[in-house]
């Protein structure tokens, strides 16, 4: 329990620490972790945290829950790191773990969601109810609808396209880094991205048409 709590704390604080990994590849960092330097694991967390949180958010549509599930993902990945046969594909491997954790969460999640779960609170812990007359409310609602459309479209895509798309546009990874992580050629990555962009446009157009 102490290890789990400390690892969760380190993961939560990882974005505030300076990077140490430089241009090291995931496989090199994993080699260091397994070679007796567990503190280097936070370099992997820092590198892939935005990607995993975004993936989880796309599945559960709630920011705090997504962050909690991402933390659980990295804890589980750390414990199973020695079983990863191809360290170069860490990014896709950790996303597969995130996927399973999200599926378990959604399966076990209660159908009744309390108002408190999705509302902001003031300094005294009291729920702040949204003001429908607030300036910009319609604009915020529209942005939310667009975001939901995009999430729905991405989630309905085949796994290889969804993962590649998120690595590129959420994780900010280069095509070369994505190729290294997935164990495929750069040409395959660019081909998947091209196909993913086309599929995304088609799905967005289709979903938008259904909404009318």
C-alpha positions as CSV (number, residue, x, y, z in Angstrom):
1,X,0.0,0.0,0.0
2,X,2.9,2.4,0.8
3,X,4.5,1.7,-2.6
4,X,1.2,2.2,-4.4
5,X,0.6,5.5,-2.6
6,X,4.1,6.8,-3.3
7,X,3.9,5.8,-7.0
8,X,0.6,7.6,-7.3
9,X,2.1,10.7,-5.7
10,X,5.1,10.6,-8.1
11,X,2.8,10.2,-11.1
12,X,0.6,13.1,-10.0
13,X,3.7,15.3,-9.6
14,X,5.5,14.2,-12.7
15,X,4.4,17.2,-14.9
16,X,6.1,19.6,-12.4
17,X,9.5,18.0,-12.6
18,X,12.2,18.8,-15.2
19,X,12.7,16.1,-17.9
20,X,15.7,13.9,-17.5
21,X,15.2,11.5,-20.4
22,X,16.4,13.8,-23.1
23,X,16.2,12.0,-26.4
24,X,16.3,8.5,-24.9
25,X,13.9,6.1,-26.4
26,X,11.3,4.3,-24.3
27,X,13.2,1.1,-24.5
28,X,16.3,2.7,-23.1
29,X,14.4,4.2,-20.2
30,X,12.7,0.9,-19.5
31,X,16.1,-0.8,-19.5
32,X,17.3,1.6,-16.9
33,X,14.2,1.1,-14.7
34,X,14.5,-2.7,-14.9
35,X,18.3,-2.4,-14.3
36,X,17.8,-0.9,-10.8
37,X,16.8,2.7,-11.4
38,X,13.0,2.7,-10.8
39,X,13.0,6.5,-10.4
40,X,13.4,6.8,-14.2
41,X,9.9,5.4,-14.6
42,X,8.6,9.0,-14.0
43,X,10.3,9.9,-17.3
44,X,8.0,7.5,-19.1
45,X,5.0,8.9,-17.2
46,X,5.9,12.4,-18.1
47,X,6.3,11.5,-21.7
48,X,3.0,9.6,-22.1
49,X,0.7,11.1,-19.4
50,X,-1.2,13.5,-21.7
51,X,-1.8,10.7,-24.2
52,X,-3.1,8.3,-21.5
53,X,-5.3,10.9,-19.8
54,X,-6.7,12.0,-23.1
55,X,-7.5,8.4,-24.1
56,X,-9.2,7.8,-20.7
57,X,-11.1,11.0,-21.1
58,X,-12.3,9.9,-24.5
59,X,-13.7,6.8,-22.8
60,X,-15.3,8.2,-19.6
61,X,-15.9,11.9,-20.6
62,X,-15.0,13.2,-17.1
63,X,-11.6,14.9,-16.4
64,X,-11.0,13.9,-12.8
65,X,-12.0,10.3,-13.4
66,X,-9.7,10.2,-16.5
67,X,-6.8,11.4,-14.4
68,X,-7.5,8.7,-11.7
69,X,-7.7,6.0,-14.4
70,X,-4.5,7.2,-16.0
71,X,-2.7,7.0,-12.6
72,X,-4.1,3.4,-12.2
73,X,-2.8,2.7,-15.7
74,X,0.7,3.7,-14.9
75,X,0.8,1.9,-11.6
76,X,-0.4,-1.3,-13.3
77,X,2.1,-0.8,-16.1
78,X,5.0,-0.4,-13.7
79,X,4.1,-3.6,-11.9
80,X,4.0,-5.5,-15.2
81,X,6.9,-3.7,-16.8
82,X,9.2,-6.8,-16.7
83,X,6.6,-8.7,-18.7
84,X,6.8,-6.3,-21.7
85,X,8.6,-8.3,-24.4
86,X,9.0,-5.4,-26.8
87,X,9.9,-2.3,-24.7
88,X,9.9,-0.2,-28.0
89,X,6.1,-0.5,-28.1
90,X,5.5,0.8,-24.6
91,X,3.1,3.5,-25.8
92,X,0.7,1.2,-27.5
93,X,1.1,-1.3,-24.6
94,X,0.2,1.3,-21.9
95,X,-2.8,2.4,-24.0
96,X,-4.0,-1.2,-24.1
97,X,-3.8,-1.3,-20.3
98,X,-5.7,2.0,-20.1
99,X,-8.3,0.6,-22.4
100,X,-8.9,-2.4,-20.1
101,X,-9.0,-0.2,-17.0
102,X,-11.6,2.0,-18.7
103,X,-13.7,-1.0,-19.7
104,X,-13.6,-2.3,-16.1
105,X,-14.6,1.1,-14.8
106,X,-17.5,1.6,-17.2
107,X,-18.7,-2.0,-16.5
108,X,-18.7,-1.4,-12.7
109,X,-19.9,2.2,-12.8
110,X,-23.2,2.8,-11.2
111,X,-26.0,3.9,-13.6
112,X,-26.9,6.7,-11.2
113,X,-24.4,9.5,-11.2
114,X,-24.8,12.1,-8.5
115,X,-25.0,15.8,-9.2
116,X,-21.9,16.3,-7.1
117,X,-19.7,14.3,-9.3
118,X,-19.9,16.7,-12.2
119,X,-20.3,20.1,-10.5
120,X,-17.7,22.6,-9.4
121,X,-17.6,23.6,-5.7
122,X,-16.8,26.8,-3.9
123,X,-14.1,27.2,-1.1
124,X,-16.6,25.8,1.4
125,X,-17.3,22.7,-0.6
126,X,-20.7,23.8,-1.7
127,X,-21.9,22.9,-5.2
128,X,-21.9,25.8,-7.7
129,X,-24.8,25.4,-10.0
130,X,-24.3,26.6,-13.6
131,X,-26.1,29.8,-14.5
132,X,-27.9,29.3,-17.8
133,X,-28.1,33.0,-18.5
134,X,-24.3,33.5,-18.1
135,X,-22.7,35.2,-21.0
136,X,-21.0,32.7,-23.3
137,X,-23.1,29.7,-22.1
138,X,-24.4,28.9,-25.6
139,X,-20.9,29.1,-26.9
140,X,-19.6,26.8,-24.2
141,X,-22.4,24.3,-24.9
142,X,-21.6,24.4,-28.6
143,X,-17.9,23.7,-27.9
144,X,-18.9,20.8,-25.7
145,X,-21.1,19.3,-28.4
146,X,-18.3,19.6,-31.0
147,X,-15.9,17.9,-28.5
148,X,-18.3,15.1,-27.9
149,X,-18.7,14.6,-31.6
150,X,-15.0,14.3,-32.1
151,X,-14.6,11.9,-29.1
152,X,-17.4,9.7,-30.5
153,X,-15.8,9.7,-33.9
154,X,-12.4,8.8,-32.6
155,X,-13.7,6.1,-30.3
156,X,-15.5,4.4,-33.2
157,X,-12.3,4.1,-35.3
158,X,-10.3,0.9,-35.5
159,X,-7.7,0.6,-32.7
160,X,-4.6,1.0,-34.9
161,X,-5.9,4.3,-36.4
162,X,-7.2,5.6,-33.0
163,X,-3.9,5.0,-31.2
164,X,-1.8,6.4,-34.0
165,X,-4.0,9.5,-34.2
166,X,-3.8,10.2,-30.5
167,X,0.0,9.6,-30.4
168,X,0.4,12.2,-33.1
169,X,-2.1,14.9,-32.1
170,X,-2.5,14.3,-28.3
171,X,0.9,13.0,-27.4
172,X,2.7,15.3,-29.9
173,X,5.0,12.5,-31.0
174,X,6.8,12.6,-34.3
175,X,6.1,10.0,-37.0
176,X,9.5,8.5,-36.3
177,X,8.8,8.1,-32.5
178,X,5.4,6.6,-33.2
179,X,7.0,4.1,-35.6
180,X,9.5,3.2,-32.9
181,X,6.8,2.8,-30.3
182,X,4.5,0.7,-32.4
183,X,7.2,-1.3,-34.1
184,X,6.2,-0.3,-37.6
185,X,7.7,1.7,-40.4
186,X,7.4,5.4,-40.8
187,X,5.6,4.8,-44.0
188,X,3.0,2.8,-42.2
189,X,2.5,5.6,-39.6
190,X,2.0,8.2,-42.3
191,X,-0.4,5.9,-44.1
192,X,-2.4,5.3,-41.0
193,X,-2.5,9.0,-40.2
194,X,-3.7,9.8,-43.7
195,X,-6.4,7.1,-43.5
196,X,-7.3,8.2,-39.9
197,X,-7.8,11.8,-40.9
198,X,-10.0,10.7,-43.8
199,X,-12.1,8.4,-41.7
200,X,-12.4,11.0,-39.0
201,X,-13.7,13.6,-41.5
202,X,-16.2,11.0,-42.8
203,X,-17.4,10.0,-39.4
204,X,-17.8,13.6,-38.2
205,X,-19.8,14.4,-41.3
206,X,-22.0,11.3,-40.7
207,X,-22.5,12.0,-37.0
208,X,-23.3,15.7,-37.7
209,X,-25.9,14.6,-40.2
210,X,-27.5,12.2,-37.7
211,X,-27.8,15.1,-35.2
212,X,-29.8,17.2,-37.6
